Amino acid sequence: MTASKPYRVLLYYNYVRIEEPEAYTALHLAFCKSLGVRGRILIASEGINGTISGTVDQTSAYMYALRMDPRFATMEFKIDQVDDHTFRKMHVRYRKEIVTMGLEDDIDPNAITGRHLAPAEFHEALQRDDVIVIDARNTYEYDLGHFRNAIRPNVGTFREFPRWVRENLSAYKNKTILTYCTGGIRCEKFSGFLVREGFSDVAQLHGGIVSYGKDAETRGRLFDGKCYVFDERVAVPVNMEEERVISHCLHCGAVSDRYVNCANLDCDTQFFCCDACEIPNRRSCSEPCRSARRHDFSPEKTGEHYRFYR
């Protein structure tokens, strides 16, 4: 049995009506700071979406307090054990939406969404020949790791998905569509959008990749690479039986899942870069970026500090 670690990361969301969300944002920030947790939380009238890190006691107190609120009584928390904080600060921000698709008539997951499949059900469905599997994340997340045979939508932001669907999937409305994302929150809207667009059979992975990797039955099988997460870990394992790296260093082609940001501040592109190539290429994605005026790189500032972090 794996030994317990002193810190935990909580990943969670809940689509639920929040009255006066801006006021609740301020109260929630004060509460988080009083506990000592760190992370990023978005609050909108449609719900809450967060990832935080803290000690076992701090995260237990946070979960207990949220579930005492009737709005979040059934909140599902995905829990990872870690050695230390995975965030540097605590941010709680108000947004008009916790997930933005850029639609005039937004999707309400409480009114319309796809069928939810447990990890074992999703694993079984993945092996069918008559399904279309769609990664509901951005390209840089897909490139780090994805389910076998999943389509890689050419999108940089979630708001680009409606256009992409209409341009690429209209001929497949009678096919079974499987969708997945990191923790499930984006699929709630994405699968609902597909249903509203007239797709006849739409299902989503309940709990996302994170839950799939923790499932005792699936053990993350059929997922290649690692899962992109929005904290200082950047990449976390999923497939516990066949872990392998599928990405390659931009410069030398070596197998590497080490994401960095281009040191050209006017570029900031995320790319894979092995340790050996970081200094010679000044952590830049191209020759023009290597010689750019607004360049933030020095040999002593290498390594984990500059892995992609937002």
C-alpha positions as CSV (number, residue, x, y, z in Angstrom):
1,M,0.0,0.0,0.0
2,T,1.3,3.4,-1.0
3,A,2.4,5.5,2.0
4,S,0.4,8.7,2.6
5,K,2.0,12.0,1.7
6,P,1.7,15.2,3.8
7,Y,-0.1,17.2,1.1
8,R,-3.1,16.7,-1.2
9,V,-4.4,18.3,-4.4
10,L,-8.2,18.6,-4.8
11,L,-9.8,18.9,-8.2
12,Y,-13.5,19.6,-8.3
13,Y,-16.4,21.4,-9.9
14,N,-20.1,21.8,-9.6
15,Y,-22.7,23.4,-11.9
16,V,-25.1,24.9,-9.5
17,R,-26.8,28.3,-9.2
18,I,-24.8,30.8,-7.1
19,E,-26.6,34.0,-6.1
20,E,-24.4,37.1,-5.9
21,P,-21.3,35.3,-7.2
22,E,-19.0,38.3,-6.9
23,A,-19.7,38.6,-3.2
24,Y,-19.3,34.9,-2.7
25,T,-15.9,35.1,-4.5
26,A,-14.6,37.5,-1.9
27,L,-15.9,35.4,1.0
28,H,-14.4,32.3,-0.5
29,L,-11.0,33.8,-1.0
30,A,-11.0,34.9,2.6
31,F,-12.0,31.4,3.7
32,C,-9.2,29.8,1.6
33,K,-6.6,32.1,3.0
34,S,-7.7,31.5,6.6
35,L,-7.2,27.7,5.9
36,G,-3.8,28.2,4.2
37,V,-4.7,26.3,1.0
38,R,-3.4,27.5,-2.3
39,G,-4.7,27.2,-5.8
40,R,-7.1,28.6,-8.4
41,I,-10.8,28.7,-8.1
42,L,-13.3,30.2,-10.6
43,I,-16.8,31.2,-9.4
44,A,-19.7,32.2,-11.6
45,S,-23.5,32.3,-11.3
46,E,-23.4,28.8,-13.0
47,G,-21.2,27.2,-10.4
48,I,-17.6,26.7,-9.1
49,N,-14.5,25.1,-10.6
50,G,-11.3,24.7,-8.6
51,T,-8.0,23.1,-8.0
52,I,-6.3,23.6,-4.6
53,S,-3.4,22.1,-2.7
54,G,-2.8,21.9,1.1
55,T,-2.0,19.7,4.0
56,V,-4.3,16.7,4.7
57,D,-5.9,18.7,7.6
58,Q,-6.4,21.8,5.4
59,T,-7.9,20.0,2.5
60,S,-10.1,17.9,4.8
61,A,-11.4,21.1,6.4
62,Y,-12.0,22.6,3.0
63,M,-14.0,19.6,1.8
64,Y,-16.0,19.5,5.0
65,A,-16.9,23.2,4.8
66,L,-18.0,23.0,1.2
67,R,-20.2,20.0,1.7
68,M,-21.9,21.7,4.7
69,D,-23.2,24.2,2.1
70,P,-26.4,22.7,0.6
71,R,-25.3,23.9,-2.8
72,F,-22.2,21.7,-2.7
73,A,-23.5,18.8,-0.5
74,T,-22.8,16.2,-3.2
75,M,-19.6,17.7,-4.5
76,E,-17.1,15.2,-5.9
77,F,-13.5,15.8,-5.1
78,K,-10.7,14.1,-7.0
79,I,-7.8,13.7,-4.6
80,D,-4.0,13.3,-5.3
81,Q,-1.4,12.8,-2.7
82,V,1.7,15.0,-3.2
83,D,4.8,16.0,-1.3
84,D,4.2,19.7,-1.1
85,H,2.0,22.5,-2.4
86,T,1.5,22.5,-6.2
87,F,0.5,26.2,-6.3
88,R,2.4,29.3,-5.2
89,K,-0.5,31.5,-4.3
90,M,-4.3,31.4,-3.7
91,H,-6.5,32.9,-6.3
92,V,-10.3,33.0,-6.3
93,R,-11.8,34.9,-9.2
94,Y,-15.2,35.8,-10.4
95,R,-16.1,34.9,-14.0
96,K,-19.3,35.2,-16.1
97,E,-18.8,31.4,-16.8
98,I,-16.7,28.8,-15.2
99,V,-16.3,27.2,-18.7
100,T,-16.6,29.3,-21.8
101,M,-17.8,28.0,-25.1
102,G,-18.5,31.5,-26.6
103,L,-22.1,30.7,-27.3
104,E,-24.9,33.2,-27.3
105,D,-27.2,30.6,-25.8
106,D,-24.9,28.8,-23.4
107,I,-25.2,25.2,-22.4
108,D,-26.7,24.4,-19.0
109,P,-25.4,20.9,-18.0
110,N,-28.2,20.6,-15.5
111,A,-30.7,20.7,-18.4
112,I,-28.8,19.0,-21.3
113,T,-25.7,16.9,-21.4
114,G,-24.5,13.5,-22.7
115,R,-24.7,10.1,-20.9
116,H,-22.1,9.7,-18.1
117,L,-20.0,6.6,-18.4
118,A,-18.1,5.2,-15.4
119,P,-14.4,4.5,-16.2
120,A,-15.0,0.8,-16.7
121,E,-17.9,1.5,-19.1
122,F,-15.8,4.1,-21.0
123,H,-12.9,1.6,-21.2
124,E,-15.3,-1.0,-22.8
125,A,-16.8,1.6,-25.2
126,L,-13.3,2.7,-26.3
127,Q,-12.7,-0.8,-27.7
128,R,-15.7,-0.7,-30.0
129,D,-15.2,-0.2,-33.8
130,D,-18.3,2.0,-34.3
131,V,-17.4,4.9,-31.9
132,I,-15.8,8.3,-32.5
133,V,-13.6,9.4,-29.5
134,I,-13.1,13.2,-29.2
135,D,-10.6,14.8,-26.8
136,A,-12.5,17.9,-25.4
137,R,-9.2,19.6,-24.4
138,N,-6.8,21.9,-26.2
139,T,-4.0,20.7,-28.5
140,Y,-1.2,21.1,-26.1
141,E,-3.0,18.9,-23.6
142,Y,-3.7,16.2,-26.2
143,D,0.0,16.2,-27.3
144,L,1.2,15.3,-23.8
145,G,-1.2,12.4,-23.5
146,H,-4.6,11.0,-24.8
147,F,-6.7,8.0,-25.2
148,R,-5.8,5.7,-28.1
149,N,-7.5,6.5,-31.4
150,A,-8.9,9.8,-30.0
151,I,-9.4,12.6,-32.4
152,R,-7.1,15.7,-31.9
153,P,-9.3,18.7,-32.5
154,N,-7.2,21.6,-33.9
155,V,-8.3,24.1,-31.2
156,G,-6.3,26.5,-29.0
157,T,-9.2,27.4,-26.7
158,F,-12.4,25.7,-25.6
159,R,-14.5,28.4,-27.3
160,E,-13.3,27.2,-30.7
161,F,-15.1,23.8,-30.3
162,P,-18.5,24.8,-31.6
163,R,-16.9,25.9,-34.9
164,W,-14.7,22.8,-35.1
165,V,-17.7,20.5,-34.5
166,R,-19.8,22.2,-37.2
167,E,-16.9,22.1,-39.7
168,N,-15.7,18.5,-39.0
169,L,-18.4,16.3,-37.4
170,S,-21.7,17.2,-39.1
171,A,-21.6,14.0,-41.2
172,Y,-21.4,11.8,-38.1
173,K,-24.5,12.7,-36.2
174,N,-25.7,9.1,-36.2
175,K,-22.5,7.7,-34.8
176,T,-21.8,7.1,-31.1
177,I,-19.6,9.9,-29.8
178,L,-17.4,9.5,-26.7
179,T,-15.9,12.6,-25.1
180,Y,-13.4,13.1,-22.3
181,C,-11.4,15.9,-20.7
182,T,-9.2,16.3,-17.6
183,G,-11.8,16.2,-14.8
184,G,-15.1,16.2,-16.6
185,I,-16.1,19.9,-16.4
186,R,-15.6,20.7,-20.0
187,C,-17.4,17.6,-21.2
188,E,-20.5,18.6,-19.3
189,K,-20.9,21.5,-21.7
190,F,-19.3,19.9,-24.8
191,S,-21.5,16.8,-24.7
192,G,-24.5,18.9,-24.1
193,F,-23.6,21.0,-27.1
194,L,-23.3,17.9,-29.3
195,V,-26.7,16.7,-28.1
196,R,-28.2,20.1,-29.0
197,E,-26.6,20.0,-32.4
198,G,-28.4,16.8,-33.2
199,F,-25.9,14.1,-32.4
200,S,-28.0,11.0,-31.5
201,D,-25.7,9.1,-29.1
202,V,-23.3,11.1,-27.0
203,A,-21.5,9.9,-23.9
204,Q,-18.8,11.4,-21.7
205,L,-16.2,10.0,-19.2
206,H,-17.5,10.7,-15.8
207,G,-14.8,12.2,-13.6
208,G,-12.5,12.7,-16.6
209,I,-9.0,11.3,-17.2
210,V,-8.1,11.9,-13.5
211,S,-10.7,9.5,-12.3
212,Y,-10.0,7.0,-15.0
213,G,-6.4,6.8,-14.0
214,K,-7.4,6.1,-10.4
215,D,-10.0,3.4,-11.2
216,A,-9.0,0.0,-9.9
217,E,-10.6,-1.8,-12.8
218,T,-9.2,0.2,-15.7
219,R,-5.9,1.2,-14.1
220,G,-5.6,3.8,-16.9
221,R,-5.3,1.3,-19.7
222,L,-5.6,2.6,-23.3
223,F,-4.4,6.0,-22.3
224,D,-1.0,6.9,-23.8
225,G,1.3,9.5,-22.3
226,K,0.5,11.6,-19.3
227,C,-2.4,13.9,-18.3
228,Y,-1.8,17.7,-18.4
229,V,-2.8,19.4,-15.2
230,F,-2.9,23.1,-14.4
231,D,-0.5,23.3,-11.5
232,E,3.3,23.0,-11.0
233,R,3.2,19.2,-11.6
234,V,2.2,19.9,-15.2
235,A,2.2,16.1,-16.1
236,V,0.8,13.3,-14.1
237,P,0.7,9.5,-14.9
238,V,-2.5,7.8,-15.9
239,N,-1.8,4.4,-17.3
240,M,-0.5,2.3,-14.4
241,E,0.2,-0.8,-16.5
242,E,1.9,0.7,-19.6
243,E,3.3,4.1,-18.9
244,R,5.1,5.6,-21.8
245,V,6.1,9.0,-23.1
246,I,4.6,9.9,-26.5
247,S,5.9,13.4,-27.0
248,H,9.3,14.6,-28.3
249,C,11.7,17.5,-27.8
250,L,11.1,20.1,-30.4
251,H,14.8,20.6,-31.0
252,C,16.5,17.2,-31.0
253,G,13.5,14.8,-31.3
254,A,14.3,12.9,-28.1
255,V,11.4,11.4,-26.2
256,S,10.4,14.0,-23.6
257,D,7.3,15.1,-21.8
258,R,9.0,18.2,-20.4
259,Y,6.8,21.3,-21.2
260,V,8.3,24.7,-21.1
261,N,7.3,28.2,-22.3
262,C,9.3,30.0,-24.9
263,A,11.5,32.6,-23.3
264,N,10.5,35.2,-25.9
265,L,7.9,37.1,-23.8
266,D,6.0,38.1,-27.0
267,C,5.7,34.4,-28.0
268,D,5.3,32.3,-24.8
269,T,4.5,29.2,-26.9
270,Q,4.4,26.0,-24.9
271,F,6.7,23.3,-26.4
272,F,8.5,20.1,-25.4
273,C,12.1,20.6,-24.6
274,C,14.5,18.1,-23.1
275,D,17.0,19.2,-20.4
276,A,19.9,18.9,-22.8
277,C,18.4,21.4,-25.3
278,E,17.2,24.1,-22.9
279,I,20.4,26.0,-22.4
280,P,21.8,25.8,-26.0
281,N,18.5,27.0,-27.4
282,R,18.0,29.5,-24.7
283,R,14.6,27.9,-24.0
284,S,13.3,29.3,-27.3
285,C,11.0,27.6,-29.8
286,S,12.6,29.1,-32.9
287,E,15.7,31.0,-34.1
288,P,13.8,34.4,-34.2
289,C,12.6,33.8,-30.6
290,R,16.2,33.0,-29.6
291,S,17.3,36.5,-30.6
292,A,14.1,38.4,-29.6
293,R,14.5,41.6,-27.7
294,R,12.0,40.7,-24.9
295,H,13.7,37.5,-23.9
296,D,13.7,36.2,-20.3
297,F,16.3,33.5,-20.0
298,S,19.6,33.0,-18.2
299,P,21.4,29.6,-17.7
300,E,20.8,29.8,-13.9
301,K,17.1,30.0,-14.5
302,T,16.5,26.6,-15.9
303,G,14.5,23.5,-15.0
304,E,11.3,23.0,-13.1
305,H,10.7,26.7,-12.4
306,Y,10.1,27.3,-16.1
307,R,7.8,24.4,-16.8
308,F,4.5,25.6,-18.1
309,Y,2.6,27.2,-15.3
310,R,-0.5,29.3,-15.5
